[in-house]
């Protein structure tokens, strides 16, 4: 079976990214937070099976501005399966995170789309069925 182990993202502020992940993935922990030999900070935030690799821009390099999502080539959002989506979205709202767009509640899944402080979009999904035919609706 193939599964995604990690995603690697360059962020302007690892601490801000870690704060967001602490809300949406409370089982994640800092696996490592270090300074590379080249002087930039990097971290792995996750659990024993999956993590988000974060790194700050390389020292001495001016980062390019982020590209508009859904119109240019590249990653549009990162999806996480969560437990307790209502509790998570309440906390994101209270902490001032912006909703990307709202979705209607579905019988077999609940989804929410939020931007983190760096402007990355995250899809949060909680499934209410173990049946793939019910969970994965494509119409």
N, C-alpha and C positions, 0 to 999 in steps of 0.2 A: 504494500500500500504506500502510495506517495502522500506526503503531508508537508505543509509549509513549516519550516523550522524557524526562520527569522526573516525580518525585513530590515534593511539598513537605510537610515534616513539621516541626512545632514540637517541639523537644526541650529537656529541662532542661539538657543539657550537650553542646555540639557536639564537644568533644574526646572524650568517651566514645562518642558516635555514630560519630565518625571512626575510633576504634580498632576498633569492631566491623566497620565496613565494610572496613577494611584486611585483616581476616581473611577475610571472605566474598567480597570482590571485590578481589583483589590488583592487578588492572589499573586500579582506580580511583585517582585522584589528587585532590588539592585543586585545583580549578579557580580558586576564589576563596574567600577568607575575609576578611570585612570587617565594619565597624560601619556600620549604616544611619544616615541623617540623624536618625532618631528615637532612636538610641542603643542599639538591640539588635543583637546579633551574628547574622550569617547566613553561610552557606557553600554552595558547590556542590561535591559530592564525586562524581566520576565519570570517565568516559573521553570520547572525542571524540563518541560517539553518544548517551550516556545519562548522567543524573546524578540524584543525590538532593539536592534543595534542603533544607537544614537551616536552621532559624532558632530562636533562643532566644526565650522569651516577651518581649513588648514591655515596655520599662522602665516601672515604676510600675503594672503590672497584675498582680493576683494570679491566676495560672493556675488553671483549674478542674481537679479531679482527673480522671484518665483514666477513661473509661467501660469497663465490662466488655465484652470482645469477644464476638462471636457471639450476644449477647443484645440489644444496642442497635443503633440505626442508626449506620453509620459504617464505617470501614476495619477489617477483621479482621486481615489480614496483608499483607505485601508479598512477592512472589515474585521470586526471582532465579535465572536459569539460570547454573550454575557449572560449572567444570571441576575435577576432583579433589576430589569431595565427601568422600571418606574422609579425606583430609589436612585439609580444612577443618574437619570435625566433630571430629577429634582435637585440633586447635588450640583450637576453641571450648570443648571439654570441659576441656582443660588450663588455659585462661584463666578457667574458672569460670562460663561462660555456662550458663543453664538451658535444658534441652530442654523444649519446649512439649508435644509428644507424639511418640511413636515411630511409624514406619511400617515395614511389611514391605518388604524389597527386592523390586523387580519386575524382570522380565526386560529391559524397555526403558527403565526410568528408576529413579533412586534419589532419594529425597526425605528431607529432614530439616527439622524445625521448631524454631527457637530463639528465645528472648527476648533482646533486647539489654538493656543496663543500665537503660534508661528503661522497659522493659516492653513495647516493641513486638515483635510476633511477625513473624518472617521465615521464609518457606518457601524452602528451597534445593533446587533440582532439577538433577540431571545426567541428560541423556538419553543412551541407549545405542543409539539408532536415529534415522535421518533420516526415517523413514516416519511421518507424522502419525497414521495409524490405529493404529500401535503405541505411539507416544509419549503419546497422549491417550486414556487408558482411563477410561471413565465408569461402569463397573459396580462 
